[in-house]
Amino acid sequence: MPPGVVILAVAALLIALVPWPPVGLLGVIVPLFFLVGGILSTTGRTNVSHPGQFGPFIGTVIQFASLAIGVVAGLASVVEWRAGSRATA
C-alpha cells in the first residue's frame, strides 16, 4: 500500500475522531506536505508539463487542485476555530 494513502487515512481519522480542536491543523499540514512534494517531484512536474499525455496530465492537475482546495479548507477551519476560541475567552 502506498504511504500517501496511509498518511491521509490516519490524518482523516485523527481529524474526525479526536475532539481536540488544534488537530484540525492536520487539515492544513498534510495536504500542504503532499502538494509541495508533488510539485517538487520530477514525476509531478513532468506530468503537468506534458498535456499531450492526457491521462497523467489531467490526473496530476486534479490532484494538485484538490490538495490546494484541501489547504484552503484547512486554513478556513483553523481560522474559524481561532475566531471561536477568542470569542469565548
N, C-alpha and C positions, 0 to 999 in steps of 0.2 A: 504494500500500500504506500502511495506517495506521502512524504512527510507533510506536505501542504494540507492534505485532507485531514490528517490527524490534528495539526495545529489549529485549523479552522474549527473542527468539531469540538476540541477542548475549549477553545475561546468561546464558542457559541454556548456550550453547556455552562461555563462559568458565568457568562453574562445572564443567561436565562435563570439559573438556579441559585446564585449567590446573592443574598439580599443587600450586600454592602455596596452602596451607590458608586464609589470610585472604581469598581470593577468594570464599569462602563467605559473606562479609558482603554480597555482592551479593544473596544469597538473602533478606536482610532489607531491604536498601535499596530494591531495585526494586519488590517488591510493596507496601512501605510508601509509596513515592512514588505509585504508581498508586491505592492505597487513599485516601490523603489527597486526591489530585487528584480522584478520583471523588466523594468526599464534598463537597469544596468546589465542584465544578462544579454549575451550575444544572440540567443535564440529569440528573445522578445524583440530586440531591435531589428533582427533580420526579418522576422515575420511581418512587422509593421512597415518595413521599407520595401517589401515586395508585394504590392497589391495584386500583381498578376496571379499569384498563388492564393486564390480567393479563400479557401478554407482556413489555412493558418492565419491569413491576414485578418479576416473578419472575426475569427475566434480570439485572437490576441487583442484586437480593438475592443471587443465586447468585454473581455476580461479586464483590461485596463480601465474601461469606462465604469464597470461595476465596482472595481476596487476604489476608484476615485469617488463614486457615489457613497460607498461604504465609509470612506474617510470623512466626507462631508456630513453624513448622517450621524456618525460617531461624534464628531465635533458638536453638532447641534444638540445631541443628547447630553454631552458633558456641559455645554453652556446652559442648557435648561436645568440640569441638576445643580450647577453652581448658583444660578439665579434663585432657585428654590431654597437652597441651603442658606443663602444670605438673607432671604426674606423672612425665614423663620428664626434667624439668630438675633 
